[in-house]
Amino acid sequence: MAKKDKKVLPPSGAGLVRYFEEETRGPKITPMQVVVMTIILAALCLALRYSFS
């Protein structure tokens, strides 16, 4: 019979993925570029909305 007194700890990092180590292909954009593109898109949407009314 096995003893049930033993406590087993889970492995450290079980199921965790370290995303900063994964290198992906594709365009690299900075947070500032995302903000600028968002502002440009919002301005374009507003211009289109009010140009046809």
PDB file of N, CA, C and O in Angstrom:
ATOM      1  N   MET A   1       0.829  -1.179   0.000  1.00  0.00           N
ATOM      2  CA  MET A   1       0.000   0.000   0.000  1.00  0.00           C
ATOM      3  C   MET A   1       0.875   1.245   0.000  1.00  0.00           C
ATOM      4  O   MET A   1       1.892   1.303   0.690  1.00  0.00           O
ATOM      5  N   ALA A   2       0.478   2.212  -0.762  1.00  0.00           N
ATOM      6  CA  ALA A   2       1.207   3.479  -0.816  1.00  0.00           C
ATOM      7  C   ALA A   2       0.754   4.370   0.329  1.00  0.00           C
ATOM      8  O   ALA A   2      -0.407   4.360   0.738  1.00  0.00           O
ATOM      9  N   LYS A   3       1.701   5.131   0.825  1.00  0.00           N
ATOM     10  CA  LYS A   3       1.360   6.060   1.897  1.00  0.00           C
ATOM     11  C   LYS A   3       0.677   7.294   1.308  1.00  0.00           C
ATOM     12  O   LYS A   3       1.066   7.788   0.249  1.00  0.00           O
ATOM     13  N   LYS A   4      -0.332   7.775   1.999  1.00  0.00           N
ATOM     14  CA  LYS A   4      -1.041   8.959   1.535  1.00  0.00           C
ATOM     15  C   LYS A   4      -0.561  10.210   2.257  1.00  0.00           C
ATOM     16  O   LYS A   4      -1.172  11.271   2.123  1.00  0.00           O
ATOM     17  N   ASP A   5       0.529  10.103   3.024  1.00  0.00           N
ATOM     18  CA  ASP A   5       1.053  11.249   3.753  1.00  0.00           C
ATOM     19  C   ASP A   5       1.852  12.178   2.838  1.00  0.00           C
ATOM     20  O   ASP A   5       2.004  13.364   3.129  1.00  0.00           O
ATOM     21  N   LYS A   6       2.349  11.644   1.755  1.00  0.00           N
ATOM     22  CA  LYS A   6       3.196  12.437   0.870  1.00  0.00           C
ATOM     23  C   LYS A   6       2.395  13.528   0.185  1.00  0.00           C
ATOM     24  O   LYS A   6       1.287  13.300  -0.302  1.00  0.00           O
ATOM     25  N   LYS A   7       2.987  14.734   0.158  1.00  0.00           N
ATOM     26  CA  LYS A   7       2.359  15.837  -0.558  1.00  0.00           C
ATOM     27  C   LYS A   7       3.154  16.077  -1.820  1.00  0.00           C
ATOM     28  O   LYS A   7       4.378  16.212  -1.788  1.00  0.00           O
ATOM     29  N   VAL A   8       2.452  16.129  -2.921  1.00  0.00           N
ATOM     30  CA  VAL A   8       3.103  16.324  -4.210  1.00  0.00           C
ATOM     31  C   VAL A   8       2.756  17.717  -4.711  1.00  0.00           C
ATOM     32  O   VAL A   8       1.583  18.079  -4.810  1.00  0.00           O
ATOM     33  N   LEU A   9       3.774  18.485  -5.023  1.00  0.00           N
ATOM     34  CA  LEU A   9       3.567  19.817  -5.570  1.00  0.00           C
ATOM     35  C   LEU A   9       3.510  19.743  -7.094  1.00  0.00           C
ATOM     36  O   LEU A   9       4.199  18.926  -7.706  1.00  0.00           O
ATOM     37  N   PRO A  10       2.694  20.591  -7.700  1.00  0.00           N
ATOM     38  CA  PRO A  10       2.636  20.591  -9.170  1.00  0.00           C
ATOM     39  C   PRO A  10       3.955  21.119  -9.733  1.00  0.00           C
ATOM     40  O   PRO A  10       4.663  21.867  -9.059  1.00  0.00           O
ATOM     41  N   PRO A  11       4.283  20.737 -10.953  1.00  0.00           N
ATOM     42  CA  PRO A  11       5.512  21.249 -11.561  1.00  0.00           C
ATOM     43  C   PRO A  11       5.427  22.765 -11.744  1.00  0.00           C
ATOM     44  O   PRO A  11       4.365  23.306 -12.055  1.00  0.00           O
ATOM     45  N   SER A  12       6.526  23.420 -11.553  1.00  0.00           N
ATOM     46  CA  SER A  12       6.509  24.882 -11.708  1.00  0.00           C
ATOM     47  C   SER A  12       6.389  25.223 -13.188  1.00  0.00           C
ATOM     48  O   SER A  12       7.109  24.677 -14.023  1.00  0.00           O
ATOM     49  N   GLY A  13       5.484  26.117 -13.495  1.00  0.00           N
ATOM     50  CA  GLY A  13       5.272  26.524 -14.878  1.00  0.00           C
ATOM     51  C   GLY A  13       4.431  25.536 -15.665  1.00  0.00           C
ATOM     52  O   GLY A  13       4.549  25.470 -16.889  1.00  0.00           O
ATOM     53  N   ALA A  14       3.605  24.783 -15.008  1.00  0.00           N
ATOM     54  CA  ALA A  14       2.788  23.780 -15.700  1.00  0.00           C
ATOM     55  C   ALA A  14       1.765  24.468 -16.602  1.00  0.00           C
ATOM     56  O   ALA A  14       0.856  25.141 -16.116  1.00  0.00           O
ATOM     57  N   GLY A  15       1.913  24.299 -17.886  1.00  0.00           N
ATOM     58  CA  GLY A  15       0.959  24.841 -18.838  1.00  0.00           C
ATOM     59  C   GLY A  15       1.162  26.313 -19.175  1.00  0.00           C
ATOM     60  O   GLY A  15       0.377  26.882 -19.934  1.00  0.00           O
ATOM     61  N   LEU A  16       2.181  26.927 -18.636  1.00  0.00           N
ATOM     62  CA  LEU A  16       2.417  28.340 -18.925  1.00  0.00           C
ATOM     63  C   LEU A  16       3.293  28.477 -20.162  1.00  0.00           C
ATOM     64  O   LEU A  16       4.233  27.707 -20.363  1.00  0.00           O
ATOM     65  N   VAL A  17       2.976  29.456 -20.973  1.00  0.00           N
ATOM     66  CA  VAL A  17       3.752  29.707 -22.182  1.00  0.00           C
ATOM     67  C   VAL A  17       4.464  31.038 -22.000  1.00  0.00           C
ATOM     68  O   VAL A  17       3.866  32.011 -21.541  1.00  0.00           O
ATOM     69  N   ARG A  18       5.716  31.079 -22.352  1.00  0.00           N
ATOM     70  CA  ARG A  18       6.473  32.318 -22.244  1.00  0.00           C
ATOM     71  C   ARG A  18       6.470  32.983 -23.617  1.00  0.00           C
ATOM     72  O   ARG A  18       7.287  32.650 -24.476  1.00  0.00           O
ATOM     73  N   TYR A  19       5.550  33.920 -23.821  1.00  0.00           N
ATOM     74  CA  TYR A  19       5.348  34.516 -25.133  1.00  0.00           C
ATOM     75  C   TYR A  19       6.511  35.412 -25.565  1.00  0.00           C
ATOM     76  O   TYR A  19       6.769  35.552 -26.760  1.00  0.00           O
ATOM     77  N   PHE A  20       7.207  36.013 -24.613  1.00  0.00           N
ATOM     78  CA  PHE A  20       8.273  36.922 -24.995  1.00  0.00           C
ATOM     79  C   PHE A  20       9.447  36.200 -25.630  1.00  0.00           C
ATOM     80  O   PHE A  20      10.303  36.840 -26.240  1.00  0.00           O
ATOM     81  N   GLU A  21       9.507  34.897 -25.502  1.00  0.00           N
ATOM     82  CA  GLU A  21      10.581  34.138 -26.124  1.00  0.00           C
ATOM     83  C   GLU A  21      10.232  33.672 -27.533  1.00  0.00           C
ATOM     84  O   GLU A  21      11.109  33.266 -28.295  1.00  0.00           O
ATOM     85  N   GLU A  22       8.965  33.732 -27.870  1.00  0.00           N
ATOM     86  CA  GLU A  22       8.547  33.257 -29.182  1.00  0.00           C
ATOM     87  C   GLU A  22       8.710  34.379 -30.202  1.00  0.00           C
ATOM     88  O   GLU A  22       8.206  35.485 -30.007  1.00  0.00           O
ATOM     89  N   GLU A  23       9.404  34.092 -31.268  1.00  0.00           N
ATOM     90  CA  GLU A  23       9.610  35.081 -32.332  1.00  0.00           C
ATOM     91  C   GLU A  23       8.634  34.776 -33.459  1.00  0.00           C
ATOM     92  O   GLU A  23       8.603  33.659 -33.975  1.00  0.00           O
ATOM     93  N   THR A  24       7.848  35.759 -33.835  1.00  0.00           N
ATOM     94  CA  THR A  24       6.883  35.565 -34.910  1.00  0.00           C
ATOM     95  C   THR A  24       7.253  36.451 -36.080  1.00  0.00           C
ATOM     96  O   THR A  24       7.899  37.487 -35.924  1.00  0.00           O
ATOM     97  N   ARG A  25       6.831  36.019 -37.251  1.00  0.00           N
ATOM     98  CA  ARG A  25       7.063  36.817 -38.452  1.00  0.00           C
ATOM     99  C   ARG A  25       5.926  37.798 -38.610  1.00  0.00           C
ATOM    100  O   ARG A  25       4.811  37.557 -38.147  1.00  0.00           O
ATOM    101  N   GLY A  26       6.211  38.890 -39.258  1.00  0.00           N
ATOM    102  CA  GLY A  26       5.182  39.882 -39.512  1.00  0.00           C
ATOM    103  C   GLY A  26       5.698  41.270 -39.218  1.00  0.00           C
ATOM    104  O   GLY A  26       6.826  41.449 -38.759  1.00  0.00           O
ATOM    105  N   PRO A  27       4.859  42.248 -39.487  1.00  0.00           N
ATOM    106  CA  PRO A  27       5.308  43.631 -39.280  1.00  0.00           C
ATOM    107  C   PRO A  27       5.467  43.939 -37.790  1.00  0.00           C
ATOM    108  O   PRO A  27       4.672  43.496 -36.961  1.00  0.00           O
ATOM    109  N   LYS A  28       6.485  44.689 -37.477  1.00  0.00           N
ATOM    110  CA  LYS A  28       6.709  45.132 -36.103  1.00  0.00           C
ATOM    111  C   LYS A  28       6.254  46.576 -36.011  1.00  0.00           C
ATOM    112  O   LYS A  28       6.797  47.445 -36.693  1.00  0.00           O
ATOM    113  N   ILE A  29       5.261  46.838 -35.174  1.00  0.00           N
ATOM    114  CA  ILE A  29       4.783  48.201 -35.015  1.00  0.00           C
ATOM    115  C   ILE A  29       4.888  48.593 -33.542  1.00  0.00           C
ATOM    116  O   ILE A  29       4.747  47.766 -32.642  1.00  0.00           O
ATOM    117  N   THR A  30       5.137  49.862 -33.337  1.00  0.00           N
ATOM    118  CA  THR A  30       5.279  50.382 -31.981  1.00  0.00           C
ATOM    119  C   THR A  30       3.907  50.802 -31.460  1.00  0.00           C
ATOM    120  O   THR A  30       2.975  50.978 -32.244  1.00  0.00           O
ATOM    121  N   PRO A  31       3.779  50.962 -30.157  1.00  0.00           N
ATOM    122  CA  PRO A  31       2.498  51.437 -29.605  1.00  0.00           C
ATOM    123  C   PRO A  31       2.100  52.813 -30.145  1.00  0.00           C
ATOM    124  O   PRO A  31       0.913  53.092 -30.315  1.00  0.00           O
ATOM    125  N   MET A  32       3.077  53.664 -30.411  1.00  0.00           N
ATOM    126  CA  MET A  32       2.777  54.993 -30.951  1.00  0.00           C
ATOM    127  C   MET A  32       2.162  54.884 -32.342  1.00  0.00           C
ATOM    128  O   MET A  32       1.254  55.645 -32.677  1.00  0.00           O
ATOM    129  N   GLN A  33       2.644  53.953 -33.148  1.00  0.00           N
ATOM    130  CA  GLN A  33       2.072  53.754 -34.478  1.00  0.00           C
ATOM    131  C   GLN A  33       0.627  53.275 -34.378  1.00  0.00           C
ATOM    132  O   GLN A  33      -0.204  53.658 -35.200  1.00  0.00           O
ATOM    133  N   VAL A  34       0.321  52.459 -33.402  1.00  0.00           N
ATOM    134  CA  VAL A  34      -1.054  51.984 -33.213  1.00  0.00           C
ATOM    135  C   VAL A  34      -1.966  53.150 -32.855  1.00  0.00           C
ATOM    136  O   VAL A  34      -3.080  53.248 -33.370  1.00  0.00           O
ATOM    137  N   VAL A  35      -1.506  54.024 -31.983  1.00  0.00           N
ATOM    138  CA  VAL A  35      -2.304  55.190 -31.590  1.00  0.00           C
ATOM    139  C   VAL A  35      -2.547  56.098 -32.793  1.00  0.00           C
ATOM    140  O   VAL A  35      -3.668  56.562 -32.998  1.00  0.00           O
ATOM    141  N   VAL A  36      -1.523  56.352 -33.578  1.00  0.00           N
ATOM    142  CA  VAL A  36      -1.662  57.223 -34.747  1.00  0.00           C
ATOM    143  C   VAL A  36      -2.624  56.611 -35.760  1.00  0.00           C
ATOM    144  O   VAL A  36      -3.474  57.314 -36.305  1.00  0.00           O
ATOM    145  N   MET A  37      -2.501  55.314 -36.017  1.00  0.00           N
ATOM    146  CA  MET A  37      -3.409  54.658 -36.970  1.00  0.00           C
ATOM    147  C   MET A  37      -4.846  54.689 -36.471  1.00  0.00           C
ATOM    148  O   MET A  37      -5.770  54.820 -37.274  1.00  0.00           O
ATOM    149  N   THR A  38      -5.054  54.572 -35.170  1.00  0.00           N
ATOM    150  CA  THR A  38      -6.399  54.634 -34.603  1.00  0.00           C
ATOM    151  C   THR A  38      -7.002  56.018 -34.790  1.00  0.00           C
ATOM    152  O   THR A  38      -8.174  56.152 -35.144  1.00  0.00           O
ATOM    153  N   ILE A  39      -6.199  57.042 -34.551  1.00  0.00           N
ATOM    154  CA  ILE A  39      -6.687  58.416 -34.723  1.00  0.00           C
ATOM    155  C   ILE A  39      -7.021  58.687 -36.184  1.00  0.00           C
ATOM    156  O   ILE A  39      -8.034  59.320 -36.483  1.00  0.00           O
ATOM    157  N   ILE A  40      -6.185  58.216 -37.086  1.00  0.00           N
ATOM    158  CA  ILE A  40      -6.442  58.405 -38.522  1.00  0.00           C
ATOM    159  C   ILE A  40      -7.714  57.672 -38.939  1.00  0.00           C
ATOM    160  O   ILE A  40      -8.518  58.214 -39.698  1.00  0.00           O
ATOM    161  N   LEU A  41      -7.902  56.463 -38.459  1.00  0.00           N
ATOM    162  CA  LEU A  41      -9.111  55.698 -38.786  1.00  0.00           C
ATOM    163  C   LEU A  41     -10.356  56.381 -38.241  1.00  0.00           C
ATOM    164  O   LEU A  41     -11.381  56.432 -38.920  1.00  0.00           O
ATOM    165  N   ALA A  42     -10.278  56.908 -37.017  1.00  0.00           N
ATOM    166  CA  ALA A  42     -11.431  57.604 -36.433  1.00  0.00           C
ATOM    167  C   ALA A  42     -11.755  58.857 -37.237  1.00  0.00           C
ATOM    168  O   ALA A  42     -12.925  59.144 -37.487  1.00  0.00           O
ATOM    169  N   ALA A  43     -10.728  59.612 -37.647  1.00  0.00           N
ATOM    170  CA  ALA A  43     -10.953  60.820 -38.441  1.00  0.00           C
ATOM    171  C   ALA A  43     -11.575  60.465 -39.789  1.00  0.00           C
ATOM    172  O   ALA A  43     -12.467  61.166 -40.266  1.00  0.00           O
ATOM    173  N   LEU A  44     -11.108  59.388 -40.399  1.00  0.00           N
ATOM    174  CA  LEU A  44     -11.672  58.947 -41.683  1.00  0.00           C
ATOM    175  C   LEU A  44     -13.137  58.544 -41.529  1.00  0.00           C
ATOM    176  O   LEU A  44     -13.968  58.884 -42.371  1.00  0.00           O
ATOM    177  N   CYS A  45     -13.449  57.831 -40.471  1.00  0.00           N
ATOM    178  CA  CYS A  45     -14.842  57.420 -40.233  1.00  0.00           C
ATOM    179  C   CYS A  45     -15.746  58.628 -40.010  1.00  0.00           C
ATOM    180  O   CYS A  45     -16.860  58.682 -40.530  1.00  0.00           O
ATOM    181  N   LEU A  46     -15.258  59.596 -39.235  1.00  0.00           N
ATOM    182  CA  LEU A  46     -16.052  60.807 -39.007  1.00  0.00           C
ATOM    183  C   LEU A  46     -16.240  61.595 -40.298  1.00  0.00           C
ATOM    184  O   LEU A  46     -17.328  62.108 -40.559  1.00  0.00           O
ATOM    185  N   ALA A  47     -15.199  61.692 -41.097  1.00  0.00           N
ATOM    186  CA  ALA A  47     -15.295  62.414 -42.362  1.00  0.00           C
ATOM    187  C   ALA A  47     -16.300  61.742 -43.299  1.00  0.00           C
ATOM    188  O   ALA A  47     -17.089  62.424 -43.952  1.00  0.00           O
ATOM    189  N   LEU A  48     -16.276  60.438 -43.365  1.00  0.00           N
ATOM    190  CA  LEU A  48     -17.224  59.735 -44.228  1.00  0.00           C
ATOM    191  C   LEU A  48     -18.647  59.841 -43.707  1.00  0.00           C
ATOM    192  O   LEU A  48     -19.591  59.945 -44.490  1.00  0.00           O
ATOM    193  N   ARG A  49     -18.803  59.816 -42.401  1.00  0.00           N
ATOM    194  CA  ARG A  49     -20.158  59.893 -41.834  1.00  0.00           C
ATOM    195  C   ARG A  49     -20.811  61.246 -42.125  1.00  0.00           C
ATOM    196  O   ARG A  49     -21.982  61.305 -42.500  1.00  0.00           O
ATOM    197  N   TYR A  50     -20.067  62.310 -41.956  1.00  0.00           N
ATOM    198  CA  TYR A  50     -20.654  63.634 -42.102  1.00  0.00           C
ATOM    199  C   TYR A  50     -20.549  64.193 -43.520  1.00  0.00           C
ATOM    200  O   TYR A  50     -21.099  65.259 -43.796  1.00  0.00           O
ATOM    201  N   SER A  51     -19.866  63.510 -44.410  1.00  0.00           N
ATOM    202  CA  SER A  51     -19.783  64.001 -45.795  1.00  0.00           C
ATOM    203  C   SER A  51     -21.025  63.630 -46.605  1.00  0.00           C
ATOM    204  O   SER A  51     -21.310  64.271 -47.616  1.00  0.00           O
ATOM    205  N   PHE A  52     -21.763  62.610 -46.181  1.00  0.00           N
ATOM    206  CA  PHE A  52     -22.927  62.169 -46.953  1.00  0.00           C
ATOM    207  C   PHE A  52     -24.247  62.615 -46.330  1.00  0.00           C
ATOM    208  O   PHE A  52     -25.306  62.192 -46.795  1.00  0.00           O
ATOM    209  N   SER A  53     -24.222  63.438 -45.315  1.00  0.00           N
ATOM    210  CA  SER A  53     -25.491  63.824 -44.694  1.00  0.00           C
ATOM    211  C   SER A  53     -25.967  65.193 -45.069  1.00  0.00           C
ATOM    212  O   SER A  53     -27.023  65.627 -44.608  1.00  0.00           O
TER     213      SER A  53
END
